[in-house]
């Protein structure tokens, strides 16, 4: 176990202590008002942690505080890690972004696209082209989530028992077969829809590498990067440090809810979409690896050009997400000015984003209100950890970006 620590005073890193104080007080007030159980925030510049704050509780009933070594369900912050794992195989020549998914998962050999209708009356047609690996990584595959309630294909996922992305008791391979049996919302590569695609990518990693996803990530990503607590479950020794999960109550306040089950040994379903647990130290290491374009402490996992590829906009015509009429993803205050790379959002027009953002800044977030971003122009990495599933949209990420923006004085 390693623990994140502050390395340098904010002023030495060109950060305004007063603005950082306002940041801390703002989020402490949310804890005091019962809107968050507790939180951890870290801000680093040039690799040095210049601000690290913990506040509140990781377990309200037990009165256990948030500490630097607290473990967090990072949910969709798993996706960038899954992308890195896949890109390792791409660099080795064992996988290509332009491979048809069916080359590795034959169940996807004959994808069909939704035409019209609903339920038993849904009409489909054969897709004009295959789903490619790059479509999975850019969420342009035509796959969806069952918990959406905006499209007839979403309902088909629910009817198949996939509202939570996995049918109870199924493993990753079985779950992917179910995805493949359902129609796509649109022709691959033509639109953007946040989806179960990273689970499919995780299964491709297993097939190509010959290793379970958790083993591959442990050996090829977590171990080399010194992410000492990261994984897809917690051990008995780690379990006391795991933050409990909370949800917003109707009418205000929070209550304990069931979270991603991480105790009790290795899970049967290994989710490349949202299955990871990590400490702030772990995710700081991962952010720094990205900021340094594929290398950390003398260990190079990816070439700089590969990280550059991951963190540039891949949407057709260099459009932003709003151009595709997509619903806002759970991690962002809005889609204006945001493009999408390989499992990360990318700022392509700071003048249009709804929160202050640097050109080329990239990151992603999780449904439990965790977030991270890397801002290459400011040599900045930021993470925010808590464990609350919101009922409706919130301003937490927008506020965080505003306070950090105000703090960057040099």
N, C-alpha and C positions, 0 to 999 in steps of 0.2 A: 504494500500500500504506500502510495506517495500522496502528499498533500500540497495543494496550491498555496503559495505564500506571496505576499507583496514583496517586490524586489527593489522598488525605487519610489521616492516621493513623487507625487503627481507633478509638481513644478519642474522637476528635473526631466520629466518626459514631455514637457510642453502642454500639460493639462492644468486647467483652472480648478484649484481645490474648492473654491466657493460653489462653482457649478456642480461639482461632484457631491458636495454637501447637500445641495438642493435635490439632486437625484436620490440620495439616500433618504432624506426626510420625506420625499414624496412617496416612495415605496413603503417606508416604515409606517406612514399614515394609512396606507391600504391594509397593512397588517393590523394596525390598531383598530381600524374600522371593521375588521372581520372579513375583508374581501380576499385576502391572501393568508395562508397559514404562516408563511415565512418565505425568505428568498435569499439567493446569493447572486451577487453581480461582480464581475471582474472586467477591468479595462486594462489592456496592455498596449504598449507602444514599443516598436522595434524589438519585440519579444520580451520586454520586461513588464511585469505586472505592476502597474502604477496605482491601481485602485482595486481593493478587494473588500467587500462588505458582506457580512451575513447578519440576518435579523429574523426574529420570530422563531417558529417551531417547525420541525420536520414531522412531529407527531404531537398533535394538540392534546389528545387524551392522556398521553404519557408524559406530557410536559418536556419533551426532548427537543433541544434547540437545533436550529440549522447550524452546521459547522462546516469548515472548509472541506472535510472529508465525507460529507453527506453524499449518498448515492441517489441518483435521479432517474426516473423513467423518461428518457429523452424522446420517445416516440419517433416522429418523422425526422428528427435530427439524425436518425439512423440512415436515412436515404443518401446523404453525401458520403457516408462511410461505405455503403454498398457500391456507390459509384466508383470510389477509389479502388475497392476490391476488384471490380470488373476491369478497371483500367490497367491494373497490374497484369491481368491476363491479356489485354489488348497489346500492351508493350512487349509481352513475351511471344506474340504472334499466335496465341492459342484462341483468340477471339477477335472479331472485328466489329466495329460499330455498324458496319453495313451487312453483317450476317443476317439473313432471315432468322427470326426466332425459331422457326420450324426446323432449321438445321440442327438445333440442339434439343428442342422440345417438339417432337413430331405431332403432338396434339394440336398445334397451331398451324398445321399444314394447309388447311382450307378455311381461313377466317371468313365469316359472313358479317355483313354490315346491315344495321337497322335501316328499314325503309319507312314503315309506318305501322300503326296499330298499337295495341297493348295486350298484355297478358297472353292468353292462348291465341289471340288474333294478330300477334306481331308478324309482320312480313319482313323478310331479309333478302339480301342478294349477295352473291360472292364478291369479296373484296377485289378490287382491280390490281392490287399489289400486296406483297407480304408485309407483315409487321417486322420491322428491323430492330436490332438491338438498340440503335440510337433512338428509336421511337419510345422505347421503354424508359430511357434515361432522360428524355425531354418531355415525357407525359403527353406525347402526341400519338399514342398507339391506338386510341379508340376504346381502351379499357376504362372502367369507372369504379366507383365505390357503391356498395349497397345501401349505405346510410344516407346517400343523397336522395332527395325526393323531387327531382326535377325532370326526369327522363324515363320513358318506359323501360329502358334497359336497366336502370337502377332497380326498378321493381323486380326484374327477372333475377337479379343477384339476390335480392331478399327472398324470393320464392325458392331459390336454390340453397337457402340457409347461410348466405354469405353476407348478412348485414354487417357483421363485425370483421369482414374480409376472410374469415376462415370458418368452415363448418366445424362445430365442436367435435373434437376427437381426431380430426384429420391432420396429417402432416403436410409439409410444404409440397411434396410431389403430388399428393392427392388433391390438394387445394388448387394447384396450377391446372390440373386436368379439368376441374370444374370451371375455372375461368375460361379455358379454351372452348368449352362446350357452349358458351353464351355468345350472343352477337356483339359486335363492336358498335359503339355509338356513331362512329364516322370512319371514313376512309383513313387508314394509317398515314400519318405525316401531314394531315391537312388542318387539324385543329389542336387545341390544347385542352386537356381535361385531367386534373389531378386524380390519381387512380391507384389501383393495386399493382401498377406496373413494376414497382421495385421488388415486390415479392416474386414476380416472374424473373426479374434480373437475378435475384438471389438464387433461384433454382438453376438458372443457367450457370452461375458461378459453381454450384455444386456439381453439375454434370460435366463441365469443362475441366474443373480441377480434380474431380474424383474425391472431393472431401466435403463433409457437411459444412454448411455456411458458417456456423460458429467456430469450427476448427480452423477453416481457412482464414477467417478474420483474426482469430487469436494468433495464428502463426505468421501471417503475412502483413497484418496491419497493427493490431494492438501491441503485440510483443515488440516488434522493431521500433515503434514510436513511444514505448514506455507508458502505454495506457494501461496501468497496472490493475485497475478495477473494472475496466470495460468488458462487457460480455452480453450474453443473452439470458442469463439467470444470475442469482446471487447465491453464494455459498452460505452455510450456517454461520461462518465467521463474519461474512459481510452483512448479513441480514439486519443486525441491529442498527446499521447506518443508513438503511433504505428509508427514504421519505415516504410517508403515507400519502395516499391519493385523496383528493377532495374535489367536490363539484359544487357549482353555484346552485343555491336553493332558489326556487321561485319566490320572489318577494325580497331577496337579499340574503347575504350571508353565505357561508359554505358549510358543507357537511361531508363526512367521510364517505367515500364510494369505493367500489372495487376498481383496482387499477390493473394494468398489465400484470398477470401472475408471474412473478419472478422467483419466488421461493419454492422449495420443494423439488429441487433438481432440474435437470436439463429439460426444457419444454419440447413437446412433440412437434409443435409448429414453430419454425425458426423464421421470423419475419424480417426480411431485408427492407421492408417498408417502415416498420416502427417497433422492432423488438428489443432495442438496446437499452442497457442500463450503463450509466457512466458517472464518474465524479467530475467535479469542476476541473481538477488536475488533468483528467483524461481528455476532456474536450478542449481544454487550453492547448494541450499537446497537439491535438488534431488540427485546431485552427492555425497554430504556428507552422505546422507542416505545410498547410496550404499557403499561408502567407509567404513562406520561404520557397514556394514553387516546387514542392516535391521532396524537400530534404529537411532533416532536423537532427541536430547534434551529430553531424557527420554521417548520418544514415540517409541515403537517398533511395526512396521507393519509386518515385516517378520522375520522368524528365520534365524540365520546366515547360516545354511546349505542350506536354500532356495536361498539366494543371492549367495552363493558359486556355487550352481547348475546353476543359471542364468548366471554366469560369467566364466564358464569353457567351453572348446570346446566340441561341440556335433556332429561334423562332423564324418562320419564313418571312423574308423581306425585312429582317431586323426589327420586326414589329414588337410592340409591348403586349403584355397579356390581355390588356383591355381590348385590344384590336380584335381579339378572337371571341369577344363577348363572354369570356369565361367568368364563372362565379369567383369571388375573392377566395383565395386559399386561406386556410385557417391561420397562417403565420404572418400575414401582412395586413397593414391597415388599408391597403387598396392596391390595385394592379397597374395604375397609371405610372408610366415611366419605368416599369420593371419588365425586363426580358427574362428568359429562362435558359440556363446552361444545361449541364449534365447533373441533374438532381440538386441544383441550387438556383435561386433567383439571382438576377444580375441587374444592377441599376444601369439603365442605358440613357436616361434623361432625368437628371436630378431636378430640373425645373418643374417636372410634372409629378414627382412622387409626393405622397401625402405626408411624409415625414422627412426631415432633412437627411440627405443621403449623398455620399460621394460617388462620382462617376466611376463605374466599374466595381463598386462594392458588391459583395455577394454573400449569401448565407441562406439559412432556412430555419424553421422552427418546429416545435412539436405541439400537439393538441393539449398538453398539460401546461401550456403557457411558458414553455422554455424557448429560448431563441439564441442564435449566434449570428455574427457577421464579421467579415474580414473586409477592411477598407484599404486596398493597396496604396492608394494615393496619400493616405494619412499614416500609413505604416501601423494600422490600428486593428486590434482584435477585441471583440466584446462578446460576453456571454451573460445570459440571465437565466437563472434556474429557480423554479418554484414547482408546485404540483397541484394545479387547479384546472379542471375542465370547465370552461365557460359555457353558459347557456346561450348567450348572445355575443355579438361583437363587443370588443372592448378597446381601450386606448392604451393599454400597457406598453405595447411595442412602439407605438407612435411616441408616447411620452419618453420612453427610454432613449429613442433615437434623438429626440429634441434635447434632452439633458446632456447626452454625450456630445452632440454637436456643439452645444454651448461651452463644453469643457475643453474642446480642442482649440487651444489658443496659439499653438505653434506648430 
